[in-house]
């Protein structure tokens, strides 16, 4: 998996928006539930949100609900994380992850146990 910040870049101010994308080339995309996690310095990696394979149902952590949106382009094997109203506490390294069995309702329980992980993309929120 490889992730990257969108055209807006990875450094934004509070209240700004930013898009991340994750390429799942090499995987049979429709076989995997996709998730986004983040890890801030000195903190454990935490679940941000996930999207279910086939159905496209999503689930989000309470801290980002209403501000972040996950979507995917099955034809391009891409999953997106659209972030708006960013806060300083959203600053972290963001990771995309894929798992055959664990859907978005349970991703928060598996910690580091997802099948595949991207290398991470730094998001900085600073005025």
C-alpha positions in Angstrom: 0.0 0.0 0.0 1.3 3.5 -0.7 -0.3 6.7 0.5 0.2 10.3 -0.4 -1.3 13.7 0.4 -3.5 15.3 -2.2 -2.7 18.4 -4.1 -3.2 20.5 -1.1 0.0 19.0 0.5 0.6 17.7 3.9 1.0 21.0 5.9 -2.2 22.9 6.6 -3.6 25.5 9.0 -6.4 24.8 11.6 -9.7 24.8 9.8 -8.3 23.8 6.5 -9.0 20.7 4.4 -6.7 18.1 3.1 -7.1 14.9 1.0 -5.1 11.8 1.3 -5.1 8.9 -1.1 -3.9 5.4 -0.8 -3.1 3.1 -3.7 -3.7 -0.6 -3.2 -2.0 -1.8 -6.4 -0.9 -5.4 -6.0 -4.0 -6.3 -4.0 -7.3 -7.6 -5.3 -9.0 -4.5 -4.1 -12.5 -5.8 -3.8 -11.3 -8.6 -1.5 -10.2 -6.1 1.2 -11.8 -3.8 3.7 -9.8 -0.5 3.8 -9.0 1.6 6.8 -7.2 4.7 7.9 -5.2 5.0 11.1 -3.0 7.7 12.5 -0.2 8.0 15.0 0.9 11.2 16.7 4.3 11.4 18.5 4.3 9.6 21.8 0.8 8.1 21.2 -0.5 4.8 20.1 -1.7 4.2 16.6 -5.5 4.9 16.5 -8.3 4.1 14.2 -9.6 6.9 12.1 -12.1 5.3 9.8 -12.8 2.4 7.5 -14.8 1.4 4.4 -16.2 -2.0 3.8 -15.4 -4.0 0.7 -18.3 -4.3 -1.8 -20.9 -2.5 0.3 -18.9 0.7 0.8 -20.3 1.1 4.3 -18.1 3.4 6.4 -17.4 3.8 10.1 -15.4 6.6 11.8 -13.8 7.3 15.1 -15.9 9.8 17.2 -13.0 12.3 17.1 -13.3 12.7 13.3 -17.0 11.9 12.7 -18.6 14.6 10.6 -15.3 16.1 9.5 -13.6 13.2 7.7 -14.9 11.2 4.8 -13.6 7.9 3.3 -14.3 6.9 -0.2 -12.8 4.6 -2.8 -12.4 4.2 -6.5 -12.6 0.5 -7.2 -11.6 0.9 -10.8 -8.3 2.6 -9.8 -7.7 0.7 -6.6 -7.6 3.9 -4.6 -9.1 4.8 -1.2 -9.3 8.4 -0.1 -9.5 10.2 3.2 -11.0 13.7 2.8 -10.3 15.7 6.0 -12.0 19.0 6.7 -12.1 21.5 9.6 -8.7 20.2 10.7 -7.5 20.7 14.2 -4.0 20.7 15.7 -4.8 17.4 17.4 -5.3 15.8 13.9 -1.6 16.2 13.2 -0.1 12.7 12.9 1.3 10.2 10.5 -1.6 8.8 8.7 -1.6 5.1 7.5 -3.8 3.3 5.2 -4.4 -0.4 5.9 -6.2 -3.3 4.3 -7.7 -6.5 5.8 -9.6 -9.4 4.3 -11.7 -10.1 7.4 -11.9 -7.1 9.7 -14.5 -4.6 8.6 -14.8 -1.0 9.6 -16.9 -1.7 12.6 -14.1 -3.7 14.2 -10.9 -2.1 12.9 -10.5 -0.1 16.1 -10.1 -3.4 17.9 -7.2 -4.9 15.9 -4.6 -2.2 16.5 -1.6 -3.2 14.4 -3.2 -6.5 13.2 -4.5 -5.4 9.8 -3.1 -7.6 7.0 -1.3 -4.8 5.1 -0.1 -1.3 6.0 1.1 1.6 4.0 4.2 3.5 5.0 2.4 6.6 6.3 1.9 10.2 5.3 2.7 13.1 7.6 -0.1 15.6 8.2 0.9 18.7 10.0 -1.8 21.1 11.3 -0.2 24.3 12.5 -0.9 28.0 12.4 
